[in-house]
Amino acid sequence: MSGVSGSGPMGVGVVGAGKISEQYLENLTRFPDLDVRIVTDLYPDRAAEQAAAYGVPESGTPEQALEHPDVEIIVNLTIPAAHAEVSMAALGAGKHVWTEKPFTLDRATGLRLLEKAEGAGLRIGGAPDTFLGAGLQTARRMIERGDIGVPLTGLTLFEVPGPVDDHRNLEVLLSRGAGPLWDMGPYYLTALAQFFGSFRSVVATGRVARPTRVLRVGPKAGQEITVQVPTHVGVIAEFEAGQAATTVLSWDSPHRRVGHVEIVGSEATLSVPDPNHFDGDLRIRRAGDDDWTTVPAVGPVGGRGLGTLDIARAVRAGVPHRASGQLAYHVLDTMAAVSESIERGEVVPVRSSAPATKPVTEDWDPYARTL
């Protein structure tokens, strides 16, 4: 584990100035322990617009972020197919890395990233960092102190109509590395790993409601594409500690049912906030109760960028960070196992493990200056 490095706020370089960068920049520029020095993109004009909008002093190409002397950590917000290449280049340039999900598109590349970071004494972490927020951390505290008894099973549901034909990124969303499993799965699987620990095995089914789609916008408008990923995925997972969970991730539903996470224990059922959010009330229903009792979330909210901040503070203190590359890889490994189970029609083991992490304390303040 990398030790203390430098002092003061950590310099940040953002690579990728697309839509998601708005949420990141809104938060990264408000955390006193971070100093966003440059926003970059393959399209420098887009980077310049985002830099100006959020008061970042410099903009340019991704290479400029990697070469920047004041940047210690790269925030990788590129498309999934580019995540590994950009993260590897950042590590090669001596920078810590935070990457959007998925961590990579395959296990071998993910392992190479972990080995590269370890060999260079650098940190790498990956989205989602929503589990660092008050909602899921409150749920974790309740489960760990025994509020629901012995945790037994989980149920998570994400069902939406899916991307429409005139979605500007339709081709990307229906390509390898996307679909509901790889796009939304990290939120739900990461949440389950927080409550139950490491996945042991999965068995899954997948379906494609519309095997071909016609692009309606962009330079390829009118072109027919083949859907490369299942648009409906059902998973039954077993965990190393013996619990089980059922997960549905679907873009084939005519109605929306999102953010449904229930953890069933021997004495109560806990309804957890949407794992795509950082906050939200919890509900608990104990054995014998006629209805649910609402439990407010307690702790920091912050928003996207908490994982980057956690790395910065951990580097300065020489302690492990929570949204680690090992956790992101374990989720990647689990998703890859799900994909293999769909293809092979059998139970597939998950070989990696999720590292144990310390909970976020209720008084952990992302807006306090600590470095």
C-alpha positions as CSV (number, residue, x, y, z in Angstrom):
1,M,0.0,0.0,0.0
2,S,1.3,3.4,-1.0
3,G,2.4,5.6,1.8
4,V,2.2,9.3,2.5
5,S,2.9,11.3,-0.7
6,G,3.3,15.1,-0.7
7,S,1.2,17.4,1.4
8,G,-1.7,19.8,1.0
9,P,-4.7,19.4,-1.4
10,M,-4.2,16.7,-4.1
11,G,-4.0,18.0,-7.6
12,V,-6.6,16.4,-9.9
13,G,-6.7,16.0,-13.7
14,V,-10.0,15.0,-15.3
15,V,-9.8,13.0,-18.5
16,G,-13.1,12.9,-20.4
17,A,-15.4,16.0,-20.5
18,G,-18.7,14.2,-21.3
19,K,-22.0,14.4,-19.5
20,I,-20.9,12.6,-16.4
21,S,-18.1,15.1,-15.9
22,E,-20.7,17.6,-14.9
23,Q,-21.5,15.7,-11.7
24,Y,-17.9,15.0,-10.9
25,L,-16.7,18.6,-11.5
26,E,-19.6,20.0,-9.4
27,N,-18.3,18.1,-6.4
28,L,-14.5,17.8,-7.1
29,T,-14.2,21.6,-7.3
30,R,-16.0,22.0,-3.9
31,F,-13.9,19.5,-1.9
32,P,-11.1,21.6,-0.2
33,D,-8.8,18.6,-0.1
34,L,-8.8,18.4,-3.9
35,D,-7.5,20.9,-6.4
36,V,-8.8,20.4,-9.9
37,R,-6.0,21.6,-12.2
38,I,-7.0,20.6,-15.6
39,V,-10.0,19.2,-17.6
40,T,-9.1,17.3,-20.8
41,D,-10.8,15.5,-23.6
42,L,-10.1,14.2,-27.1
43,Y,-12.1,17.2,-28.2
44,P,-10.3,20.1,-26.5
45,D,-13.1,22.6,-27.2
46,R,-15.4,20.4,-25.0
47,A,-12.8,20.3,-22.3
48,A,-12.4,24.1,-22.4
49,E,-16.2,24.6,-22.0
50,Q,-16.2,22.3,-18.9
51,A,-13.1,23.9,-17.4
52,A,-14.7,27.4,-17.8
53,A,-18.0,26.3,-16.4
54,Y,-16.4,25.0,-13.2
55,G,-13.6,27.4,-12.7
56,V,-10.8,25.0,-13.5
57,P,-7.7,27.0,-14.6
58,E,-6.5,24.7,-17.5
59,S,-7.9,22.5,-20.3
60,G,-6.5,20.5,-23.1
61,T,-5.8,17.0,-24.4
62,P,-5.5,13.8,-22.2
63,E,-1.8,13.8,-22.7
64,Q,-1.6,17.2,-21.0
65,A,-3.3,15.9,-17.9
66,L,-0.9,13.0,-17.8
67,E,2.1,15.3,-18.1
68,H,0.9,18.0,-15.8
69,P,3.4,18.5,-12.9
70,D,0.7,19.5,-10.4
71,V,-1.6,16.6,-11.1
72,E,-1.3,13.6,-8.7
73,I,-4.5,11.8,-9.5
74,I,-6.3,11.2,-12.8
75,V,-10.1,11.0,-12.8
76,N,-10.9,8.8,-15.8
77,L,-14.3,9.6,-17.2
78,T,-13.8,8.2,-20.7
79,I,-16.1,5.6,-22.4
80,P,-15.9,2.0,-21.0
81,A,-13.8,0.8,-24.0
82,A,-11.1,3.4,-23.1
83,H,-11.0,3.0,-19.4
84,A,-8.2,0.5,-19.2
85,E,-6.0,2.3,-21.7
86,V,-6.3,5.6,-20.0
87,S,-5.9,4.2,-16.5
88,M,-2.8,2.3,-17.6
89,A,-1.3,5.4,-19.2
90,A,-2.0,7.4,-16.0
91,L,-0.3,4.8,-13.8
92,G,2.6,4.8,-16.3
93,A,2.9,8.6,-15.8
94,G,3.1,8.1,-12.0
95,K,-0.4,9.3,-11.2
96,H,-3.0,7.7,-8.9
97,V,-6.2,6.8,-10.7
98,W,-9.9,7.0,-10.1
99,T,-11.9,5.4,-13.0
100,E,-15.6,5.4,-13.8
101,K,-17.2,2.0,-14.1
102,P,-16.7,-0.6,-15.3
103,F,-13.1,-1.0,-14.0
104,T,-12.2,-2.7,-17.3
105,L,-14.0,-5.0,-19.8
106,D,-12.2,-8.2,-18.9
107,R,-10.4,-9.8,-16.0
108,A,-6.9,-10.0,-17.5
109,T,-6.8,-6.3,-18.1
110,G,-8.2,-5.6,-14.7
111,L,-5.4,-7.7,-13.1
112,R,-2.8,-5.9,-15.1
113,L,-4.0,-2.6,-13.8
114,L,-3.9,-3.8,-10.2
115,E,-0.4,-5.2,-10.7
116,K,0.8,-2.0,-12.4
117,A,-0.5,0.1,-9.5
118,E,1.0,-2.2,-6.9
119,G,4.3,-2.2,-8.6
120,A,4.4,1.5,-8.9
121,G,3.3,2.2,-5.4
122,L,0.2,4.0,-6.7
123,R,-3.5,3.9,-5.8
124,I,-6.3,2.9,-8.1
125,G,-10.0,3.0,-7.4
126,G,-13.1,2.6,-9.3
127,A,-16.8,3.6,-9.4
128,P,-19.2,3.4,-7.9
129,D,-18.4,5.5,-4.9
130,T,-22.1,5.8,-4.0
131,F,-21.6,3.2,-1.2
132,L,-19.5,5.8,0.7
133,G,-22.6,8.0,1.1
134,A,-24.9,8.2,4.1
135,G,-27.5,5.9,2.6
136,L,-25.6,2.7,2.2
137,Q,-23.2,3.4,5.1
138,T,-26.2,3.8,7.5
139,A,-27.5,0.4,6.1
140,R,-24.1,-1.2,6.7
141,R,-24.0,0.1,10.3
142,M,-27.5,-1.2,11.0
143,I,-26.6,-4.7,9.6
144,E,-23.3,-4.9,11.4
145,R,-24.8,-4.0,14.8
146,G,-27.5,-6.7,14.4
147,D,-30.6,-4.6,13.8
148,I,-32.0,-7.2,11.4
149,G,-30.5,-10.2,13.2
150,V,-28.4,-12.6,11.0
151,P,-28.4,-11.3,7.4
152,L,-29.7,-14.1,5.2
153,T,-30.7,-13.0,1.7
154,G,-30.9,-10.0,-0.6
155,L,-33.2,-8.8,-3.4
156,T,-32.3,-6.1,-5.9
157,L,-34.3,-4.8,-8.8
158,F,-33.6,-2.4,-11.6
159,E,-36.2,-2.4,-14.4
160,V,-36.6,0.4,-17.0
161,P,-37.7,0.8,-20.6
162,G,-34.1,1.1,-21.7
163,P,-32.4,3.5,-24.2
164,V,-34.7,4.7,-27.0
165,D,-33.7,4.6,-30.6
166,D,-32.8,8.3,-30.8
167,H,-30.5,8.1,-27.8
168,R,-27.2,9.7,-28.8
169,N,-25.2,6.9,-27.3
170,L,-27.4,4.0,-28.2
171,E,-24.6,2.0,-30.0
172,V,-22.3,2.4,-27.0
173,L,-25.0,1.3,-24.6
174,L,-25.7,-1.8,-26.5
175,S,-22.1,-2.8,-27.1
176,R,-19.7,-4.9,-25.0
177,G,-19.0,-3.4,-21.7
178,A,-22.5,-1.9,-21.4
179,G,-26.0,-3.2,-21.3
180,P,-27.9,-3.2,-17.9
181,L,-25.4,-5.6,-16.4
182,W,-22.2,-3.6,-17.0
183,D,-23.9,-0.2,-16.9
184,M,-26.0,-0.5,-13.8
185,G,-24.8,-3.8,-12.2
186,P,-21.8,-2.2,-10.5
187,Y,-24.1,-0.1,-8.2
188,Y,-26.2,-3.1,-7.0
189,L,-23.4,-5.7,-6.8
190,T,-21.1,-3.2,-4.9
191,A,-23.9,-2.6,-2.5
192,L,-24.4,-6.4,-1.9
193,A,-20.7,-6.8,-1.4
194,Q,-20.8,-4.1,1.3
195,F,-23.5,-6.0,3.2
196,F,-22.6,-9.7,2.6
197,G,-18.9,-9.6,1.7
198,S,-17.4,-11.5,-1.3
199,F,-19.4,-13.2,-4.0
200,R,-18.6,-17.0,-4.2
201,S,-20.6,-18.0,-7.3
202,V,-23.4,-16.9,-9.7
203,V,-25.9,-18.5,-12.0
204,A,-27.6,-16.3,-14.5
205,T,-29.9,-16.0,-17.5
206,G,-29.9,-13.2,-20.1
207,R,-32.3,-12.2,-22.9
208,V,-32.4,-9.7,-25.7
209,A,-35.8,-8.3,-26.5
210,R,-34.8,-6.6,-29.7
211,P,-31.7,-8.2,-31.3
212,T,-31.3,-5.4,-33.9
213,R,-31.8,-1.6,-33.6
214,V,-31.7,1.2,-36.1
215,L,-29.7,4.3,-35.1
216,R,-31.8,7.5,-35.4
217,V,-29.3,10.2,-34.7
218,G,-25.6,10.9,-35.3
219,P,-23.3,10.2,-38.2
220,K,-24.6,6.6,-38.5
221,A,-28.3,7.5,-38.5
222,G,-30.3,4.9,-40.4
223,Q,-27.7,2.2,-39.9
224,E,-28.9,-1.1,-38.3
225,I,-26.8,-2.4,-35.5
226,T,-26.8,-5.8,-33.7
227,V,-27.3,-5.7,-29.9
228,Q,-24.2,-7.2,-28.4
229,V,-25.3,-7.6,-24.8
230,P,-28.3,-9.0,-23.0
231,T,-30.9,-6.3,-22.2
232,H,-32.5,-8.4,-19.4
233,V,-30.3,-10.2,-16.9
234,G,-31.4,-12.3,-13.9
235,V,-28.8,-13.4,-11.3
236,I,-28.8,-15.7,-8.3
237,A,-25.6,-15.2,-6.3
238,E,-24.1,-17.0,-3.4
239,F,-21.6,-15.3,-1.0
240,E,-18.6,-16.7,0.8
241,A,-20.3,-16.2,4.1
242,G,-23.3,-18.3,3.0
243,Q,-25.9,-15.6,2.1
244,A,-27.7,-15.6,-1.2
245,A,-29.2,-12.8,-3.3
246,T,-31.4,-12.4,-6.4
247,T,-30.7,-9.5,-8.8
248,V,-32.7,-8.4,-11.8
249,L,-31.2,-5.8,-14.2
250,S,-33.5,-5.1,-17.2
251,W,-33.9,-2.6,-20.0
252,D,-36.9,-4.4,-21.3
253,S,-39.6,-3.3,-18.8
254,P,-42.4,-0.9,-19.9
255,H,-42.4,0.6,-16.4
256,R,-39.7,1.8,-14.0
257,R,-38.7,0.0,-10.8
258,V,-35.3,1.2,-9.8
259,G,-33.2,1.4,-6.6
260,H,-35.0,-1.6,-5.0
261,V,-32.6,-3.2,-2.5
262,E,-33.9,-5.3,0.4
263,I,-31.8,-7.2,2.9
264,V,-33.6,-9.9,4.8
265,G,-32.4,-11.0,8.2
266,S,-33.5,-13.5,10.8
267,E,-35.3,-10.8,12.7
268,A,-36.2,-8.0,10.2
269,T,-36.1,-6.8,6.6
270,L,-34.2,-3.7,5.7
271,S,-35.1,-1.6,2.7
272,V,-32.0,0.2,1.5
273,P,-31.8,3.5,-0.5
274,D,-31.1,3.5,-4.2
275,P,-27.4,2.4,-4.6
276,N,-27.1,4.8,-7.5
277,H,-27.6,7.6,-5.0
278,F,-25.6,8.8,-2.0
279,D,-28.5,9.5,0.4
280,G,-32.1,8.5,1.1
281,D,-34.2,7.2,4.0
282,L,-34.1,3.5,5.0
283,R,-37.0,1.4,6.1
284,I,-37.0,-1.5,8.5
285,R,-39.8,-4.0,9.2
286,R,-39.2,-6.2,12.2
287,A,-40.9,-9.6,12.8
288,G,-44.4,-8.9,14.0
289,D,-44.5,-5.3,12.7
290,D,-47.6,-4.3,10.7
291,D,-45.7,-1.7,8.7
292,W,-42.3,-0.3,7.9
293,T,-40.5,2.2,10.2
294,T,-38.5,4.9,8.4
295,V,-34.9,5.4,9.5
296,P,-33.1,8.6,8.3
297,A,-29.6,8.2,6.8
298,V,-26.8,9.6,8.8
299,G,-23.4,10.7,7.6
300,P,-21.8,12.5,4.6
301,V,-23.5,12.7,1.2
302,G,-21.1,14.6,-1.1
303,G,-21.9,13.0,-4.4
304,R,-19.7,11.6,-7.2
305,G,-16.1,12.4,-6.5
306,L,-16.2,11.0,-2.9
307,G,-14.0,8.1,-4.1
308,T,-11.4,10.4,-5.5
309,L,-11.5,12.4,-2.2
310,D,-11.1,9.2,-0.2
311,I,-8.0,8.2,-2.2
312,A,-6.5,11.7,-1.7
313,R,-7.0,11.6,2.1
314,A,-5.8,7.9,2.3
315,V,-2.6,8.7,0.3
316,R,-1.8,11.6,2.5
317,A,-2.4,9.5,5.7
318,G,-0.8,6.3,4.4
319,V,-3.9,4.2,5.0
320,P,-6.0,2.0,2.7
321,H,-8.8,3.7,0.6
322,R,-12.3,2.2,0.5
323,A,-13.4,2.3,-3.1
324,S,-10.3,0.4,-4.1
325,G,-9.2,-1.2,-7.3
326,Q,-9.5,-4.6,-5.6
327,L,-13.2,-4.0,-4.9
328,A,-13.8,-2.7,-8.4
329,Y,-12.1,-5.8,-9.8
330,H,-14.2,-8.1,-7.6
331,V,-17.3,-6.5,-9.0
332,L,-15.8,-6.8,-12.5
333,D,-15.0,-10.5,-11.8
334,T,-18.6,-11.1,-10.7
335,M,-20.0,-9.4,-13.8
336,A,-17.7,-11.5,-16.0
337,A,-18.9,-14.6,-14.2
338,V,-22.5,-13.6,-14.8
339,S,-21.8,-13.1,-18.5
340,E,-20.1,-16.6,-18.6
341,S,-23.0,-18.2,-16.8
342,I,-25.5,-16.7,-19.4
343,E,-23.4,-18.1,-22.2
344,R,-22.7,-21.5,-20.7
345,G,-25.9,-22.1,-18.7
346,E,-24.1,-23.2,-15.5
347,V,-23.0,-22.0,-12.2
348,V,-19.7,-20.0,-12.4
349,P,-17.4,-19.4,-9.5
350,V,-16.1,-16.0,-8.6
351,R,-12.4,-16.4,-7.8
352,S,-11.5,-12.9,-6.4
353,S,-12.5,-11.5,-3.0
354,A,-13.7,-8.1,-1.9
355,P,-11.3,-6.5,0.6
356,A,-12.7,-5.6,4.0
357,T,-13.0,-1.9,4.5
358,K,-13.5,0.4,7.4
359,P,-16.9,2.1,7.5
360,V,-17.2,5.8,6.8
361,T,-17.7,7.6,10.2
362,E,-20.8,9.7,10.6
363,D,-18.7,12.8,11.1
364,W,-16.5,12.3,7.9
365,D,-16.9,15.6,6.2
366,P,-16.0,16.0,2.5
367,Y,-16.2,19.8,2.8
368,A,-13.7,20.1,5.6
369,R,-10.1,21.0,4.9
370,T,-7.9,18.2,6.4
371,L,-4.8,18.1,4.1
